[in-house]
């Protein structure tokens, strides 16, 4: 998945993972990037939204008293939702990187 174009070497920065990282590095020129300050809001919001979604599924959709089953559903659906939100964040450019400042 393409994240963005490197500002130094003009090649695409790609990743095979669907999770977001706070710091990335260009594979070609080794330039370091960090999240822009506007993207930190989304970075912090994604885990909360994922857990709220998982709790909603566990409480409203899964009508069982088995705590172990609910815990598995919460953990699984929160992880899946987090990956989906990260992918959509990259796709719609909510999550953008800038060159890391030295020092």
N, C-alpha and C positions, 0 to 999 in steps of 0.2 A: 504494500500500500504506500503510495506517495504521500509524504508529509508536506514537503515544500521544496523549493529550489534553493540551492546553496547560493548565498550572496558572494562568496569568494570565487568558486570554480564554475558556477552556473550549471551544475549537474543536479539531478534530482536526489533528494534525501528520501530513502525508502526504509520501510520496516516490514517485517513479516508478522510481527506481533500486533494484536489489536488492543493493546493497553497503552496508556499514555505515560510518558516519562517527563519529569521536570527538566532534565538536561539530556540533550542528544549530541551526537558528533557526526559530521559528514564522513562517509566512508572513503571518499576520494582524497580530500585535502586535509582531513582531520580538524576542521574548524569546529569549535564548540558553540552550541546554541543553548539558550535557556528560554523558558516561557516568558512571553510578554506579560506585563503587569495586568493587562485586561483579561488575559487568559486564566489568571490565578483564581478569579471568581468561579469560573466553570470547573477548574481543577478541584476546588474545595467542595463545590456543590454536587458533583457527580456521585460520590460515595453516599451522601445523605439521601439523594433521590433514589438510588439503587436499593438502599435498605428500607426506605418507606414503601417502595413498590413491592419488595419482597414480603414485608409485614402485611400489606394489603392482600396479597395473594394468600398468605398463610391464614389470615383471620377470616376473610370474606369468601374465598373460593374453596379452600380446603376445609371442609366441615368434619374434623376428626379430633379426638381427644389425645391422640398419640403424640406426645411431645417430641420424641425422637424423629418421627416423620416430618413434623412441622419444622424442626431445626434443619433437617436436610433440605427441605424445600426453600427455607429462608436463605441458607448459605448458597445453594445452587442458583436460585433465581437472582439473588443480589449480584453474584459474579457475572452472570450472563447479561444482566441489565447494565452493569458497569462497562462491560466490553462494548455493548451496543451504543451506549452514550459516548464513549471515547471515539468510536468509529464515526458516529454522526458529528461529533465535535470537529474532527479532522476534515470530514467531508464538507461541512458547511463553514469551515474556517473560523470556528469559535476558538480553537486552540491553535495559536500561531507562535512561532519562535523568533527570537532575535539573536544576533551575535552576542556571545557572552563577553561581558566587559572584564578585562584583565585587572587584577588587583583587588 
